[in-house]
Every structure is written in C-alpha cells, then in structure tokens.
C-alpha cells in the first residue's frame, strides 16, 4: 500500500483540530428549540411569535421556527421534523385542543419535552407535555361578562340579547371564552346569548358571518356583539358600515385581544370594551425553558397577566400597543 505524504497527514490533523475544546463544547451545548406556531392570521399572532423568538434568541438559544398556516396536520408534521432533528425542547402553539396525543407520545419517547403556548390542549395522558404558558381564556370571558353586567346594571331593559361571534371550533380559546362569559352573565337573568356564529378568528370570516346575519335580519333585536377576537370584530364592523351603520351606532361591542386598531376604535367610541389577551409570552417561555434546563421543577400551568380596557375607565392610561 502506498503511504500518504507526510504533509497530507499533518493537514488532516490540523483541520480536525482547528476548533478549540471550549468552542466545541459551546457548539455542542447550545440548546436547540423547535417552535411550531399555529399561523399568522392576525397582528396579535405575529406579536406572539416575535415575542417568543426574540426572548429565546437573547439567551442565545437556537430557534427552529415553523408556521402551521392554520393547518393542524402541517403542525404535526413540523413536530415530527423537530423530533427527527433531535431538538432539545419543543414549543407548540396548537391550532385546536385535541388530536395531539400520537405525536406528543413520539416526542416523549424521544426524550424531548414539550411546552404548549397560547391555547391549551387535551391529552389522554397528562405527562405528554411538560407545561402550558398562556392567557386564562376563561378569565377573559369573565371580564367581558362583568363589563356587560356593569354596563346594564342601572338600566331597566327586560332582556339583553347578545350575538356571540365565536372563534375557531374546538379551540380552547373559543370554548373557555364562552364558558367564562356565560358564567358571569348568569348572575343577570336578563342577559342571554341568542345566537352564536363562528368566525374562526379571521377578519374576512368575521365579516362574512356578520354580513349574512345582517341580511337575514338577525340583528333586528340585538343589543350586544360579543366577539372572541379583534380581527373578527374589525371584519364585523366593516360589514355593519357597508350594510347597516344605524345598527352599529346602537350596538354595545365587546372584543378580545387588544390590538392597536381596536384600542383606537375604543378611544373613538365605536367599541365599548376590549379585553386584553397578552401576546407577550416570550419572557415567560424563555424563563421556563431556562429554569427547566437548570434542573428546576416547572409548574404545569403558567398564566400571563392581563386586564380590560373600557369606556368605564381612563382611556388615556392604556399603554401604547405594538401590535
């Protein structure tokens, strides 16, 4: 066998050792985080995504981001890609609350912990995900209902009829915002949800649903529009302005999220109350991951603080919105 020239052997040794031990250690220990977001359907969702990625990158975590484009099957495939890549941890912002058991079991078998953010999920086994970080959707519904009860507390109407513009079916945010609202308005028997339609948290769908309801005469005796998201509310307002501006003038409107456009409409008097859904989850996510990697016990539920802005408060005190 012909021997390799000495200079070639030395070159190989040099190339394989050009990274110092400290640099190799740093490369090998940088945590890799897979982040599956449900979509980009709103300014709220974009702010939520930016908040998480920004805070993780501040701590030098490597983030692999995937957009699910409002498709659960696409999100499941993205999770499987993260598992194949052998990431250190997965962040899942689930589109809906069920159908995740199989892929989460695969992550568990691979030794990869999962944190759900924003919407919560239902699983047959509680240990298929490590923790949930997000808003209390039921509390948001409670705040919306409390505002409405207070608004009509000194009025002598025999009945108060509510049209509910609900979010995506099977999403925890939809279910819990409805439950919280019903729980609070139940203290006043005059207040009743007389119709519910789903706008899927999308502006165009909200507009479409409300246009159809106006044309069908469903708003002839409605006092309140309770909308589960600002995007749907904005679509609904467009429909009213086009078809029935006179109804809009008399309607009490309660929306959830707190986007800048909606806060501006609140200040203009077109909307009565905006329940905040805080998109700035980034610090909470980063802090939870850092604590986990440092060996700390992580609580199963971590809620993000929120409030409500309404015509019953000082609107000049509302913080500047960046979404």
N, C-alpha and C positions, 0 to 999 in steps of 0.2 A: 504493500500500500504506500502510495506517495505521501510524504509528510507535508502538512500545511506550512507555508513560510512563517517564520517567527514573527514578523511584523503583523501578519494577519491574526495570529493568536492573541497578540498584545492588543490589537484593535478591538477584538471581540470582548476581552476582559474589560477594557476601558469603557466600551459602550454599555455593557451590562451593569456597570457600577457608577454610571455618571450621576445617579440620583443618590444624595446622601441618605443615611439611615433616618434622620429626622424628617426629611422631605417625604420619604417612602411612608413613614408612619402617619404623617399628616394626610397623605393621599388616601391611605387605606382606612383611616378612621373618620373621614368626613361623612356625616350621615347623609343618606340619600332618601328624600321624602317624595313619594308619589302622591299627587293631588288630582283627584277626579272631581271636577266641577260639573254641576248638572246642566248649565247653559250660560248664555249671555243675553237673556231676554229683557233685561232692564238695567238702568243706571245703578240700582241697588245691587244687582248681582255682580256687575263689573267692579263696584267698590268693594264688595265682599272678597272677590278674587284677588284684587290688588292688595288689600289689607293683609291677607294671609301670606301671599308670596313675598311682599316687601318685608314683613317682620321675620320670616324664615331666612331670607337672604341676608338680613342684618346680622344674623348669628352664623353666617357662612354655611348654612345648610344648602345642599344641592337639591333643587326642586325640579321634579319631572311633572309638568302640568299637562293635563288633558281636558278638553272641553267636550262634554257629553252631548251638546246640542239638543237638549230636551228629549233624549232617547235612552231609556234605561238599558237596553241591550248593548248599546255603544259603551255606556259606563261600565257594564260588567266586563266587556272585552278589554277595556282600558285597565281595570283592576287585574285582570289576568296577565296583561303585559307587565304591570308592576311586579307581580309575583314572579314571573319568568326572569325579570331583571334583577330580582333579589334585593329590592329596596329595603331600607331599614324600618320604614313605617309608612302606612297609607292613610291619607286624609280623604274621606268620602263625603261629598255634599250630595246626598241622594235625591233623585228626582221624586220618587214616591216612597211609601213607607214599608213595602213588602217586596219579596222576590229576591232578596239578597243572600239568603242562607247558604246556598251552594257555593258561591264564590267566596263568601267570608269564611266558610269552612276550609276552603283551599288555602286562603291566606293564613288561617290558624295552623293548618298542617305544615305550612312552610315556615312557621315561627315569626310571622310578620304581624305586629299589632295594627289595629285599625281604629282610627278616631273618626266619628261622624260629626259633621258640622252643619249648621243651619237646621234643616229638617231632621227629625228623628226617624228611626226605623223600628220595625217589629221583627224579632227573630225568635225561633223556637228555643234557642239556647242563648242565655244572657251573656255568655263569655265569647260570643263570636265577634264582638267588638269591645274595645277597651273602655272608651268613654264617648260621651256626646257633649259637644260645645255649641251653644246657640241660644237663641231667644226663648223665652217662655211664651209660646204662641197662645196658650190658654189665658195667661195674664194679659196679653194684648187684647184678646176678645173681651176679657173682664173690663179693661179700661174703656173700650169702645162702648160697652153696655152701660157702664157707670156714667159716662158722659151723657148718653141719651136719657137715662133716668133723671139725671140732674136737670137736663135741658127742659124736660116736660114736667118737672116736679110741681111747678106752680101754675100749670095750665089745666083747664077743665075739660080737655078733649075726652070723649067717651072711649075712643080707641085710637091707637097709634100704629099705623100699618107700615111695615118695613119690607123693602125689597132688598134681598141679600145677593150681592154679586160675589159669588164664592170663587175660590181658586181652583187649582187642579184637583180633580177627583183622586182619592187615595193618597194625597199628600198630607203629612201630619200637620202642616201649617193650616191647611183648609179645615181639617177635622177639628183641631183644637181651637182655632179662632171662632168657629161656630159654637163649639161647646162653651167656651168662656163667655161669649156674648149672651147665649141663651141662659146661662147660669145667673148672670147679673140682671138681665131684663125680666127674669122670672119674678123678681120682687115687685114688679109693677104689672098687674094683670092686663092693663090696657095695651101694653106693647107686645105686638105679635109679628113674627116673620110670616108674611102671607105668600111670598114667592121666593124661590132660590134658583138662580141660574149660574152656570159655571163659565167663567171667562178665562180659566187656565193661567192666570197671572200675566196674560199677554194683552197689550193695549188694543191691537186690532180685533182680538176676540171679544174683549170687553165692549168695544164699540159695536160690534156685530150683534152681540146679545141684547144690548140696550136698545139698539135700533129696532130689532124685532119686537121687543117688549112694548116700545112706544107705539109702533104700528099696529100692534094687537090690542092697544087700549089698556094695557096692564098698569099704566101709571096714572090712570084717571082718579084713583083714590089712594095714592101712596104718599106718605109723609116723609119717609126716610130712605135714603140709599146707604146701605152699609156695604162697603167694598173691601175685600181682603187684600188689595194691593193698589198702590198709587198708579201703576201702569194701567190697570183695568179702569180705575177711576178717571184717568185722563181720557181714555177711549170713550167712556160713558159720557163725559162732559162734551166731547166732540159730537156725539150723537144727539144730545139734547140741544146743543147750539144749532145744529142743522135742522132738526125736526120739531123741537118743542121747547124753545127758550123760555116760554112762560112757565112751564113746569119746573125748569131749573131754578127759576127765581124763588119758588116757594119750597123747594126741597131741602131738607136737612141732610147734609152729606158728611159721612164719616169714612175716612180712608186709613189704610195701614201702610206704613213704610217710613215716610219722612223724607222723600226726595225733594230736591230744591224746587222743582216745578210745582209740587203740591204745597209746599210751605208758602210759596209766592201766592198761590190761589187762596190759601187760608188768610194771608195778610190782606188780600184784595176783597175778602168777604164772600167769595164764591163757595168756599168749603168751610164747614163748621168745626171739624176736629180731625187731627192727624195723629194717629197712634204711632209712635216710633218703633221701628224694627231696626235695631242697630246692626249695620253691616260690618262694623269694625271689629271683627273677630280675631284679627291677626295676632295681637299681643297675647290673648288667651290661648290661642293654638300654640304659639311658639313657647310660651311659658310651660304649658302642659307637656309638650314634647321634651323640652329641656329637663324638666323635673323627672320625667319618666326615664330618660337616658342616664340621669344621675342616680337612679335607683330609688326614687321616691314613690310612694303609693299615690295613685291617681283616683280621684272620685269619679263615679260613674256619670254623674250629671254636673255640668258646669254652665251656669246661666249668665248671660251678658246683661248688664244693667240697661234699662230703657225707661222712657217716660211717655207723656202725651202732650201735644200742643193743641190748644183750642181757643175759640173766641171767648172763653171764660177766663183766660189768663192774659199775661202781659206778652204780647207777640214780639215786642222789641227785644226780649231776652232770649229768643230762640238762637242757638249757636248757628254760625254760618255752615251751610250744608256743602259738602264737596262731592255730592252725587245726585 
